[in-house]
Amino acid sequence: MKRHLFSLLVFSLCVLGWALVLKGGVQTAPVMAEPEVNMEESAKTQILGESTHSLAGAKEWAAARGATDDFIAAADIYWKIGELMGIRADVMYAQSAKETAFGNYTGNVTKDQNNFAGIKKVNATGDTRDDHETFSNSEAGVQGHFNHMAAYCGAEPLGMLHQRYYTVLSTGWAGNIKHVEDLSEKWAPAEDYGKSIVNDYLNTMGENK
């Protein structure tokens, strides 16, 4: 009799337990939402990272567009320093092509200044030759270009720094410019400055005709 009552009690408890489960539903682990991808940001061109264009291809591209011998030779320095600093050499070389007209220096900066990126002096008051930095040779000029970009994108600079580097560091956006398109109205005042580097230069680097 006692065994029968015990079995009945166990059976009743099981029925009660199933009833509670059915009433409350089966509890499962919460589903984690997929992180949202900012499509606008993902479509932009990264400054940091490895080049997507080869050194040889960049030289062919520059030569096909009337680059000077010095500008073509500077590509070796761009790819060497780019690898050291983790900044895309093809992006920097494309920017330099825009700034110097492929080493022909058709603006206010002159060839002897070895200024590959239109970097101004810390005390510049205008846009004349003397308002721009002068570097001792091509390698120093390319390194100055990379160091200046390092202040924008947050990379570690290399070697001796020019004074304008510290001017960039004093801005609220220093170290946060991760995309070429966002250089607009910062590196240069033009609204389409960054897009022009990408569309008119970088994206044509594989077209050597």
ChimeraX commands (.cxc) that place a marker at each C-alpha (Angstrom):
marker #1 position 0.00,0.00,0.00 radius 0.5
marker #1 position 2.80,2.43,0.91 radius 0.5
marker #1 position 4.63,1.54,-2.31 radius 0.5
marker #1 position 1.49,2.29,-4.29 radius 0.5
marker #1 position 1.04,5.68,-2.61 radius 0.5
marker #1 position 4.71,6.56,-3.24 radius 0.5
marker #1 position 4.38,5.70,-6.92 radius 0.5
marker #1 position 1.23,7.78,-7.16 radius 0.5
marker #1 position 3.01,10.72,-5.54 radius 0.5
marker #1 position 5.93,10.50,-7.96 radius 0.5
marker #1 position 3.53,10.30,-10.90 radius 0.5
marker #1 position 1.61,13.36,-9.64 radius 0.5
marker #1 position 4.80,15.38,-9.29 radius 0.5
marker #1 position 5.83,14.49,-12.85 radius 0.5
marker #1 position 2.45,15.54,-14.21 radius 0.5
marker #1 position 2.65,18.81,-12.27 radius 0.5
marker #1 position 6.15,19.47,-13.59 radius 0.5
marker #1 position 5.13,18.91,-17.22 radius 0.5
marker #1 position 2.14,21.17,-16.73 radius 0.5
marker #1 position 4.38,23.96,-15.51 radius 0.5
marker #1 position 6.71,23.49,-18.48 radius 0.5
marker #1 position 3.85,23.58,-20.97 radius 0.5
marker #1 position 2.36,26.64,-19.34 radius 0.5
marker #1 position 5.59,28.63,-19.24 radius 0.5
marker #1 position 6.97,27.41,-22.53 radius 0.5
marker #1 position 10.41,26.06,-23.13 radius 0.5
marker #1 position 13.07,28.53,-22.08 radius 0.5
marker #1 position 15.94,28.89,-24.52 radius 0.5
marker #1 position 19.10,30.93,-24.48 radius 0.5
marker #1 position 18.59,34.46,-25.82 radius 0.5
marker #1 position 19.58,34.94,-29.44 radius 0.5
marker #1 position 22.40,37.45,-29.79 radius 0.5
marker #1 position 21.72,40.07,-32.41 radius 0.5
marker #1 position 24.21,40.29,-35.26 radius 0.5
marker #1 position 26.36,43.44,-35.01 radius 0.5
marker #1 position 25.22,46.11,-37.38 radius 0.5
marker #1 position 27.53,46.82,-40.29 radius 0.5
marker #1 position 27.88,50.44,-41.29 radius 0.5
marker #1 position 27.71,50.03,-45.06 radius 0.5
marker #1 position 28.80,53.61,-45.65 radius 0.5
marker #1 position 31.98,53.09,-43.63 radius 0.5
marker #1 position 32.71,49.67,-45.14 radius 0.5
marker #1 position 32.60,51.18,-48.63 radius 0.5
marker #1 position 35.39,53.62,-47.81 radius 0.5
marker #1 position 39.09,53.12,-48.50 radius 0.5
marker #1 position 41.29,52.09,-45.58 radius 0.5
marker #1 position 44.48,54.04,-44.93 radius 0.5
marker #1 position 46.03,51.43,-42.63 radius 0.5
marker #1 position 47.01,47.97,-43.82 radius 0.5
marker #1 position 48.76,46.37,-46.77 radius 0.5
marker #1 position 48.76,47.78,-50.28 radius 0.5
marker #1 position 46.37,46.18,-52.73 radius 0.5
marker #1 position 48.54,47.28,-55.67 radius 0.5
marker #1 position 52.07,46.03,-56.31 radius 0.5
marker #1 position 55.19,48.16,-56.40 radius 0.5
marker #1 position 55.87,47.18,-60.00 radius 0.5
marker #1 position 52.30,47.96,-61.00 radius 0.5
marker #1 position 52.48,51.36,-59.33 radius 0.5
marker #1 position 55.67,52.22,-61.20 radius 0.5
marker #1 position 54.11,51.22,-64.53 radius 0.5
marker #1 position 51.04,53.29,-63.70 radius 0.5
marker #1 position 53.11,56.35,-62.85 radius 0.5
marker #1 position 55.29,56.03,-65.98 radius 0.5
marker #1 position 52.21,55.72,-68.18 radius 0.5
marker #1 position 50.94,59.03,-66.80 radius 0.5
marker #1 position 54.01,61.11,-67.44 radius 0.5
marker #1 position 55.67,60.79,-64.03 radius 0.5
marker #1 position 59.21,62.03,-63.59 radius 0.5
marker #1 position 62.03,59.55,-63.06 radius 0.5
marker #1 position 62.40,60.77,-59.47 radius 0.5
marker #1 position 58.73,60.15,-58.74 radius 0.5
marker #1 position 58.90,56.64,-60.19 radius 0.5
marker #1 position 62.03,55.91,-58.15 radius 0.5
marker #1 position 60.31,57.19,-55.00 radius 0.5
marker #1 position 57.85,54.29,-55.23 radius 0.5
marker #1 position 60.55,52.01,-53.76 radius 0.5
marker #1 position 60.74,54.26,-50.71 radius 0.5
marker #1 position 56.95,54.38,-50.39 radius 0.5
marker #1 position 56.63,50.60,-50.35 radius 0.5
marker #1 position 59.54,50.20,-47.91 radius 0.5
marker #1 position 58.22,52.73,-45.38 radius 0.5
marker #1 position 54.63,51.61,-45.85 radius 0.5
marker #1 position 55.58,48.10,-44.76 radius 0.5
marker #1 position 57.46,49.45,-41.74 radius 0.5
marker #1 position 54.61,51.69,-40.56 radius 0.5
marker #1 position 51.55,49.65,-41.51 radius 0.5
marker #1 position 50.16,52.38,-43.75 radius 0.5
marker #1 position 49.11,51.52,-47.29 radius 0.5
marker #1 position 51.90,52.55,-49.68 radius 0.5
marker #1 position 49.57,52.57,-52.68 radius 0.5
marker #1 position 47.27,55.06,-50.95 radius 0.5
marker #1 position 50.20,57.32,-50.09 radius 0.5
marker #1 position 51.71,57.08,-53.57 radius 0.5
marker #1 position 48.34,57.93,-55.11 radius 0.5
marker #1 position 48.02,60.94,-52.81 radius 0.5
marker #1 position 51.50,62.08,-53.77 radius 0.5
marker #1 position 50.62,61.75,-57.46 radius 0.5
marker #1 position 47.73,64.12,-56.85 radius 0.5
marker #1 position 49.76,66.57,-54.76 radius 0.5
marker #1 position 52.80,66.73,-57.07 radius 0.5
marker #1 position 51.27,65.99,-60.48 radius 0.5
marker #1 position 53.31,62.77,-60.64 radius 0.5
marker #1 position 56.46,64.59,-59.54 radius 0.5
marker #1 position 56.14,67.41,-62.05 radius 0.5
marker #1 position 55.34,69.92,-59.28 radius 0.5
marker #1 position 53.00,72.21,-61.19 radius 0.5
marker #1 position 51.91,74.11,-58.05 radius 0.5
marker #1 position 53.70,76.32,-55.55 radius 0.5
marker #1 position 55.87,73.57,-54.08 radius 0.5
marker #1 position 59.07,73.02,-56.08 radius 0.5
marker #1 position 60.88,69.77,-56.82 radius 0.5
marker #1 position 63.97,70.63,-54.75 radius 0.5
marker #1 position 61.83,70.75,-51.59 radius 0.5
marker #1 position 61.28,66.96,-51.70 radius 0.5
marker #1 position 57.79,67.62,-50.33 radius 0.5
marker #1 position 55.66,64.82,-51.72 radius 0.5
marker #1 position 52.39,65.77,-50.06 radius 0.5
marker #1 position 52.04,69.56,-49.89 radius 0.5
marker #1 position 52.90,69.65,-46.18 radius 0.5
marker #1 position 53.02,73.20,-44.86 radius 0.5
marker #1 position 55.27,74.71,-42.22 radius 0.5
marker #1 position 53.90,75.18,-38.74 radius 0.5
marker #1 position 53.92,78.97,-39.13 radius 0.5
marker #1 position 52.57,79.10,-42.71 radius 0.5
marker #1 position 50.51,82.19,-43.47 radius 0.5
marker #1 position 49.72,81.57,-47.12 radius 0.5
marker #1 position 50.27,79.10,-49.94 radius 0.5
marker #1 position 53.63,80.14,-51.36 radius 0.5
marker #1 position 56.72,77.99,-51.76 radius 0.5
marker #1 position 58.13,79.26,-48.47 radius 0.5
marker #1 position 54.94,78.27,-46.65 radius 0.5
marker #1 position 55.75,74.61,-47.33 radius 0.5
marker #1 position 58.17,72.22,-45.66 radius 0.5
marker #1 position 61.49,71.42,-47.32 radius 0.5
marker #1 position 63.04,67.98,-46.77 radius 0.5
marker #1 position 66.72,67.13,-47.33 radius 0.5
marker #1 position 66.15,64.34,-49.87 radius 0.5
marker #1 position 63.51,62.04,-51.34 radius 0.5
marker #1 position 63.62,59.52,-48.52 radius 0.5
marker #1 position 63.21,62.22,-45.87 radius 0.5
marker #1 position 60.34,63.68,-47.88 radius 0.5
marker #1 position 58.52,60.36,-48.20 radius 0.5
marker #1 position 59.07,59.66,-44.49 radius 0.5
marker #1 position 57.68,63.10,-43.70 radius 0.5
marker #1 position 54.60,62.25,-45.78 radius 0.5
marker #1 position 54.05,59.02,-43.85 radius 0.5
marker #1 position 54.62,60.69,-40.49 radius 0.5
marker #1 position 52.13,63.39,-41.34 radius 0.5
marker #1 position 49.55,60.73,-42.23 radius 0.5
marker #1 position 50.40,58.90,-39.00 radius 0.5
marker #1 position 49.11,61.90,-37.04 radius 0.5
marker #1 position 45.83,61.62,-38.95 radius 0.5
marker #1 position 45.28,57.86,-38.70 radius 0.5
marker #1 position 46.94,57.04,-35.37 radius 0.5
marker #1 position 49.93,55.05,-36.64 radius 0.5
marker #1 position 53.28,55.18,-34.87 radius 0.5
marker #1 position 55.58,57.75,-36.56 radius 0.5
marker #1 position 59.08,56.94,-37.72 radius 0.5
marker #1 position 62.27,58.88,-37.03 radius 0.5
marker #1 position 62.51,62.65,-36.97 radius 0.5
marker #1 position 59.22,64.56,-36.97 radius 0.5
marker #1 position 58.43,67.87,-38.63 radius 0.5
marker #1 position 56.63,70.57,-36.63 radius 0.5
marker #1 position 53.38,70.39,-38.60 radius 0.5
marker #1 position 52.95,66.83,-37.29 radius 0.5
marker #1 position 52.31,68.26,-33.84 radius 0.5
marker #1 position 49.82,70.75,-35.26 radius 0.5
marker #1 position 47.72,67.83,-36.50 radius 0.5
marker #1 position 47.99,66.12,-33.11 radius 0.5
marker #1 position 46.41,69.18,-31.48 radius 0.5
marker #1 position 43.16,68.72,-33.44 radius 0.5
marker #1 position 40.14,66.92,-32.02 radius 0.5
marker #1 position 40.14,64.34,-34.82 radius 0.5
marker #1 position 43.85,63.44,-34.68 radius 0.5
marker #1 position 44.36,59.67,-34.87 radius 0.5
marker #1 position 40.77,59.01,-35.93 radius 0.5
marker #1 position 40.96,59.47,-39.69 radius 0.5
marker #1 position 40.98,55.86,-40.88 radius 0.5
marker #1 position 39.68,56.31,-44.43 radius 0.5
marker #1 position 41.07,58.19,-47.42 radius 0.5
marker #1 position 37.71,59.81,-48.13 radius 0.5
marker #1 position 37.75,61.44,-44.69 radius 0.5
marker #1 position 40.89,63.44,-45.51 radius 0.5
marker #1 position 38.61,65.94,-47.26 radius 0.5
marker #1 position 38.47,69.35,-45.55 radius 0.5
marker #1 position 41.29,68.23,-43.23 radius 0.5
marker #1 position 44.42,67.50,-45.25 radius 0.5
marker #1 position 43.16,69.93,-47.87 radius 0.5
marker #1 position 40.11,72.24,-47.85 radius 0.5
marker #1 position 38.37,70.69,-50.86 radius 0.5
marker #1 position 35.22,68.70,-50.08 radius 0.5
marker #1 position 36.12,66.00,-52.62 radius 0.5
marker #1 position 39.85,65.83,-51.81 radius 0.5
marker #1 position 39.76,62.29,-50.39 radius 0.5
marker #1 position 37.38,60.96,-53.03 radius 0.5
marker #1 position 39.61,62.37,-55.75 radius 0.5
marker #1 position 42.62,60.45,-54.40 radius 0.5
marker #1 position 40.59,57.25,-54.61 radius 0.5
marker #1 position 38.67,57.78,-57.84 radius 0.5
marker #1 position 41.18,59.71,-59.94 radius 0.5
marker #1 position 44.39,58.04,-58.80 radius 0.5
marker #1 position 44.20,54.91,-56.60 radius 0.5
marker #1 position 41.44,53.21,-58.59 radius 0.5
marker #1 position 43.33,53.77,-61.83 radius 0.5
marker #1 position 46.57,52.23,-60.56 radius 0.5
marker #1 position 45.77,48.96,-62.27 radius 0.5
marker #1 position 45.19,50.69,-65.60 radius 0.5
marker #1 position 48.56,51.20,-67.24 radius 0.5
marker #1 position 47.44,52.46,-70.62 radius 0.5
marker link #1:1,2 radius 0.2
marker link #1:2,3 radius 0.2
marker link #1:3,4 radius 0.2
marker link #1:4,5 radius 0.2
marker link #1:5,6 radius 0.2
marker link #1:6,7 radius 0.2
marker link #1:7,8 radius 0.2
marker link #1:8,9 radius 0.2
marker link #1:9,10 radius 0.2
marker link #1:10,11 radius 0.2
marker link #1:11,12 radius 0.2
marker link #1:12,13 radius 0.2
marker link #1:13,14 radius 0.2
marker link #1:14,15 radius 0.2
marker link #1:15,16 radius 0.2
marker link #1:16,17 radius 0.2
marker link #1:17,18 radius 0.2
marker link #1:18,19 radius 0.2
marker link #1:19,20 radius 0.2
marker link #1:20,21 radius 0.2
marker link #1:21,22 radius 0.2
marker link #1:22,23 radius 0.2
marker link #1:23,24 radius 0.2
marker link #1:24,25 radius 0.2
marker link #1:25,26 radius 0.2
marker link #1:26,27 radius 0.2
marker link #1:27,28 radius 0.2
marker link #1:28,29 radius 0.2
marker link #1:29,30 radius 0.2
marker link #1:30,31 radius 0.2
marker link #1:31,32 radius 0.2
marker link #1:32,33 radius 0.2
marker link #1:33,34 radius 0.2
marker link #1:34,35 radius 0.2
marker link #1:35,36 radius 0.2
marker link #1:36,37 radius 0.2
marker link #1:37,38 radius 0.2
marker link #1:38,39 radius 0.2
marker link #1:39,40 radius 0.2
marker link #1:40,41 radius 0.2
marker link #1:41,42 radius 0.2
marker link #1:42,43 radius 0.2
marker link #1:43,44 radius 0.2
marker link #1:44,45 radius 0.2
marker link #1:45,46 radius 0.2
marker link #1:46,47 radius 0.2
marker link #1:47,48 radius 0.2
marker link #1:48,49 radius 0.2
marker link #1:49,50 radius 0.2
marker link #1:50,51 radius 0.2
marker link #1:51,52 radius 0.2
marker link #1:52,53 radius 0.2
marker link #1:53,54 radius 0.2
marker link #1:54,55 radius 0.2
marker link #1:55,56 radius 0.2
marker link #1:56,57 radius 0.2
marker link #1:57,58 radius 0.2
marker link #1:58,59 radius 0.2
marker link #1:59,60 radius 0.2
marker link #1:60,61 radius 0.2
marker link #1:61,62 radius 0.2
marker link #1:62,63 radius 0.2
marker link #1:63,64 radius 0.2
marker link #1:64,65 radius 0.2
marker link #1:65,66 radius 0.2
marker link #1:66,67 radius 0.2
marker link #1:67,68 radius 0.2
marker link #1:68,69 radius 0.2
marker link #1:69,70 radius 0.2
marker link #1:70,71 radius 0.2
marker link #1:71,72 radius 0.2
marker link #1:72,73 radius 0.2
marker link #1:73,74 radius 0.2
marker link #1:74,75 radius 0.2
marker link #1:75,76 radius 0.2
marker link #1:76,77 radius 0.2
marker link #1:77,78 radius 0.2
marker link #1:78,79 radius 0.2
marker link #1:79,80 radius 0.2
marker link #1:80,81 radius 0.2
marker link #1:81,82 radius 0.2
marker link #1:82,83 radius 0.2
marker link #1:83,84 radius 0.2
marker link #1:84,85 radius 0.2
marker link #1:85,86 radius 0.2
marker link #1:86,87 radius 0.2
marker link #1:87,88 radius 0.2
marker link #1:88,89 radius 0.2
marker link #1:89,90 radius 0.2
marker link #1:90,91 radius 0.2
marker link #1:91,92 radius 0.2
marker link #1:92,93 radius 0.2
marker link #1:93,94 radius 0.2
marker link #1:94,95 radius 0.2
marker link #1:95,96 radius 0.2
marker link #1:96,97 radius 0.2
marker link #1:97,98 radius 0.2
marker link #1:98,99 radius 0.2
marker link #1:99,100 radius 0.2
marker link #1:100,101 radius 0.2
marker link #1:101,102 radius 0.2
marker link #1:102,103 radius 0.2
marker link #1:103,104 radius 0.2
marker link #1:104,105 radius 0.2
marker link #1:105,106 radius 0.2
marker link #1:106,107 radius 0.2
marker link #1:107,108 radius 0.2
marker link #1:108,109 radius 0.2
marker link #1:109,110 radius 0.2
marker link #1:110,111 radius 0.2
marker link #1:111,112 radius 0.2
marker link #1:112,113 radius 0.2
marker link #1:113,114 radius 0.2
marker link #1:114,115 radius 0.2
marker link #1:115,116 radius 0.2
marker link #1:116,117 radius 0.2
marker link #1:117,118 radius 0.2
marker link #1:118,119 radius 0.2
marker link #1:119,120 radius 0.2
marker link #1:120,121 radius 0.2
marker link #1:121,122 radius 0.2
marker link #1:122,123 radius 0.2
marker link #1:123,124 radius 0.2
marker link #1:124,125 radius 0.2
marker link #1:125,126 radius 0.2
marker link #1:126,127 radius 0.2
marker link #1:127,128 radius 0.2
marker link #1:128,129 radius 0.2
marker link #1:129,130 radius 0.2
marker link #1:130,131 radius 0.2
marker link #1:131,132 radius 0.2
marker link #1:132,133 radius 0.2
marker link #1:133,134 radius 0.2
marker link #1:134,135 radius 0.2
marker link #1:135,136 radius 0.2
marker link #1:136,137 radius 0.2
marker link #1:137,138 radius 0.2
marker link #1:138,139 radius 0.2
marker link #1:139,140 radius 0.2
marker link #1:140,141 radius 0.2
marker link #1:141,142 radius 0.2
marker link #1:142,143 radius 0.2
marker link #1:143,144 radius 0.2
marker link #1:144,145 radius 0.2
marker link #1:145,146 radius 0.2
marker link #1:146,147 radius 0.2
marker link #1:147,148 radius 0.2
marker link #1:148,149 radius 0.2
marker link #1:149,150 radius 0.2
marker link #1:150,151 radius 0.2
marker link #1:151,152 radius 0.2
marker link #1:152,153 radius 0.2
marker link #1:153,154 radius 0.2
marker link #1:154,155 radius 0.2
marker link #1:155,156 radius 0.2
marker link #1:156,157 radius 0.2
marker link #1:157,158 radius 0.2
marker link #1:158,159 radius 0.2
marker link #1:159,160 radius 0.2
marker link #1:160,161 radius 0.2
marker link #1:161,162 radius 0.2
marker link #1:162,163 radius 0.2
marker link #1:163,164 radius 0.2
marker link #1:164,165 radius 0.2
marker link #1:165,166 radius 0.2
marker link #1:166,167 radius 0.2
marker link #1:167,168 radius 0.2
marker link #1:168,169 radius 0.2
marker link #1:169,170 radius 0.2
marker link #1:170,171 radius 0.2
marker link #1:171,172 radius 0.2
marker link #1:172,173 radius 0.2
marker link #1:173,174 radius 0.2
marker link #1:174,175 radius 0.2
marker link #1:175,176 radius 0.2
marker link #1:176,177 radius 0.2
marker link #1:177,178 radius 0.2
marker link #1:178,179 radius 0.2
marker link #1:179,180 radius 0.2
marker link #1:180,181 radius 0.2
marker link #1:181,182 radius 0.2
marker link #1:182,183 radius 0.2
marker link #1:183,184 radius 0.2
marker link #1:184,185 radius 0.2
marker link #1:185,186 radius 0.2
marker link #1:186,187 radius 0.2
marker link #1:187,188 radius 0.2
marker link #1:188,189 radius 0.2
marker link #1:189,190 radius 0.2
marker link #1:190,191 radius 0.2
marker link #1:191,192 radius 0.2
marker link #1:192,193 radius 0.2
marker link #1:193,194 radius 0.2
marker link #1:194,195 radius 0.2
marker link #1:195,196 radius 0.2
marker link #1:196,197 radius 0.2
marker link #1:197,198 radius 0.2
marker link #1:198,199 radius 0.2
marker link #1:199,200 radius 0.2
marker link #1:200,201 radius 0.2
marker link #1:201,202 radius 0.2
marker link #1:202,203 radius 0.2
marker link #1:203,204 radius 0.2
marker link #1:204,205 radius 0.2
marker link #1:205,206 radius 0.2
marker link #1:206,207 radius 0.2
marker link #1:207,208 radius 0.2
marker link #1:208,209 radius 0.2
view
